[in-house]
């Protein structure tokens, strides 16, 4: 007697039954949302990492102070004895606006030329990174593990509430926490998936066939991918009577078919015949449908934010100068 079955490893194995060499693997995991393009509001800040921005700011402030201190130490007077001029000219060079008129002091000239060369390299690196982000935007972190499900606030559900019993006896603490995010479906699976924060349980056969996906619309399928970390792994083989004389023959046959790639060919051939070509999209990191859109003002929102911040600072400085000027005139009079 031969029986095709899934080999469930339990603490107490079935009596009088043994299994052949597995010919396939079945993993239980989730179909999760694919990474989404990051907001273009952040594009202006993404070419450099956070700590790079901090180091660049400290370098700018340090150079302005060094330029001011050097001008103070030199015997001849210079416009750089004003700390405000030092900050303004340092930012002017950093933004590649133009090089100010070089002072007569040789030490200050070398400082400014060195800062100009540093600014040219830094701005070139930033411009290249910003251009690449406009053409190939960054995406959000992919959901590959159960921890990613928890971090990105993903929830899940099924039509029956008793479905999550499979997680009850799991030793995985993260899986136990995610189990509590279960919300029973009421015919709204498609809507939940399109919202972008919903995962659905599935089984994956040999990284080719994905269950629980046949009834989804093409639009919903394009937004989902298979999570890499499996919750459970089962091996598919042939159940035989204990001490069956056919076991050696079946094991050797399965091994030869696997080594020749026949079993993989059969699985892909069946998927092709059934018309399930879309299942390849579940194993791609990003959506296969690329929507080319022209650049809009959204891509420059970061620049406008900088401009508004500059106007606010300038307004604050103007008000402070007017107040200080009026205060000084009152005391003089």
Phi, psi and omega in degrees: 000133176243145180216124177278127187206171170264135184270102178268118179278115181240167180298326181240109182286156181293141180279140175076017182223135173226162188245151176280179172299130181299139178252356177200171182229139179238122179248141176259123183208201181234147164273118188240162178297142175286156177302142181251149177300139179289155180299138180289350175297329184272354187301326184293336184258348186280337180302333178241144177290165183301314182289334175293319176299318180297314180296320179296319178296317179295322178295319179298313180294319181295317179296319180298319179291320178295318178299318179293316181294321179296318179296326179291327184281336182287149184289333182267150180287152181210155178295340181277005170286352172263124182295330179295317179296323179298314179296317183293316180289325178295317177291326178298316179289320182298325179274006180057035178289299174186160179274126180293168178297125185289138180287171180286330183291128182296321181298318179292325179297314179297321178298314182293321179293319177298318178293325178294319178294317177299318181295321180298314180294316182296314181293326178295317178297315180296317181297320179296316179295321180292321178296319180294326178290328178291327181271323179229087186294154175285154180244161178293166183295130180291151179269102182246342184227169177295326177297323177295324176300319180289319183293325184264012173058047178270139174240171185213172181189171178212165181295337181242139183285341182279001186291326186282012177294337183293342179266354189297317185265013180286143177274354181281113183295322180295323178292326177295321178292318181293332179300328182288350178270013181290132175227121184297139180279144178231053181075017184242028181300314181301316180296318180296318181297317182290342176290336172094007179225036185230139178240147179234140183290143179207167174238138184242124180261111175053035178057032180228312185252129182243120179280174178061024182236353186293328185268001180280150178285157177304325180295318180290323181297325181294341184264358187244154173214161181279128176291135186291319183284118178278148175275321177220151177230127178240152179246135184259127180213200181245126178278130182234157173293147182301136181061034180291136179290349182270352187297315181298317180295316181294318180299315181293323179293315179298319180298316179295319180295322179292315181295328178276353180078015182290318182297319177295320179298317180299317182295315179293325180293318180295317178299321179294317181294325180282350178083021182267050182293333184295343184295341176296331182291339180288348182250006175264148186288323183235168182295139178286341179270111182258120179262107179279120181234144177291156178291139180236186178295341177299329179290342182251013181298325178298320179295319179295326177297316177299318181297317179294320177298318178297320177295321179295316179296316179298321178295319179297317179295319179298314179298319180296319180293320179296316180297314180295323179295315179295321178296321179292319179296322179297320181286328179290319180286000000 
